[in-house]
Amino acid sequence: QVQLVESGGGLVQPGGSLRLSCAASGIIIRINAMGWYRQAPGKQRELVAGITRGGSTNYADSVKGRFTISRDNAKNTVYLQMNSLKPEDTAVYYCNADVTYYSGGNFNTDDYWGQGTQVTVSS
């Protein structure tokens, strides 16, 4: 099976920065699109940023110019650099990946989620 493990969340003051990481492990053949989502209390989960295997990116309007998504295909890892953080960025951040893996004699492709990491922006 495939696992996604996130790290890098925490408490930061407004205007500060954090860098999230998400590493995938397992018998992975190929990781296709990857992305970061977030869910604030009482709100629906929303896409923050996405990146294709080739490096094309897209961002939510609310984070454009402040957040940068990147990936290291050799390490099966995706990153989210978050700058100029605001209190409204407070949420649990989830990593997502579309993964082709080998299992039971077959190649399979499924969508995977990390366990989430808390980001709190507060003075």
N, C-alpha and C positions, 0 to 999 in steps of 0.2 A: 504494500500500500504506500501511498504518498502522504507525507506530512509537511505542513507549512508551519514554521515557528517564527514568530515575530519578536522583536526586541527594540528597545530604544524609547519607549514611552516614559512619561513622568510628569512632574509638576514644573511649570516654567512661568515666568512673569510675562505680562503683555510686552510685545516687542522682541521677545527672545526667540531662540531657535531650538529645534530638536531634529534628530535624524532617526527615522525608523528603518529597520532592516527586516527582511523576511527571507528565510532560507528554506528551500524545498529539499526534501530527502526522500529516498526510496529508489526503486529500480526505474529511473526516469529515462525515457528515450528522448523526449523533447518537451520543452515548456514553450507554449505558444504565447497568447496574450497574458499579461499580468496586470494587476491593478491594486489600488488602495481604495477602500470604502470607509465610511465612518457612520456611526450612529450615536446621536445625542439622546439624552433621556426624553422620552415622549415623542420622539421623531422617528421617521422611517430611515432605514439605511440608505445612504446616498453615495454615488461615485465621486471620489475626490480626484483621482488621476488614473490614467491607463497608459500602457506602453505595449507595443507589439514586439515580436521577436526581433524585428529589424530596427526597432528604436523609434518608431513613430509614436508620438505622445498626444494625449488629449487631457484637458483639465476642466474641472468645474469652474464656472465664472468666478465664484467666491474665493478661489485660491490662485487664480492666474496672476503671475508676476511675483508670487510669494513662495509657492511650493514648486519643487522640481522632482520629477520621478526619473529614475534611472535603473539599469539592470546590468548584471554581470552574468552572461550566459554560461560562462565556464564554471561559475560557482552556484548556478541555479538560484540566484539571489536578486531581489528587487529592493530598491531603496526609495525613501521619500524624505527629501530634505525640506524642512518646513522653517521658513524665516518669517519675521515680522508677525509672529503669532498674536492672535486676538482671542479674547474670552469666548467668542462664538465658535472658535475652532475646538473647543472642549468637547470631547466625544471618545468613544471607544473606536479605535482604528483597526480595520480588518484587512488582511492581505488576501488576495484572490488570484488563482492561477488556473489556466486551462492546460492540463498536463496529459501528454501521451506517455503511457508506462507499459511495462511488460508484466503480465500476471497470468498464471494458469495456462501458459503456452500461447497466449494471445497478446496482441497489441490493443490497448484500450485508451480512450480519451475521455477524461472526466474533468469536472470543475471542482476545485478544492478551495477551502477557506482555512485561514489561520484561526487561532483561538481568541485573537483580539488583544490589543494593548491600549491602556488608558492614557489619554493625553489630557491634561488639565492646565488651562491657561488662566492664571489668577494672580493678583497681587496680594 
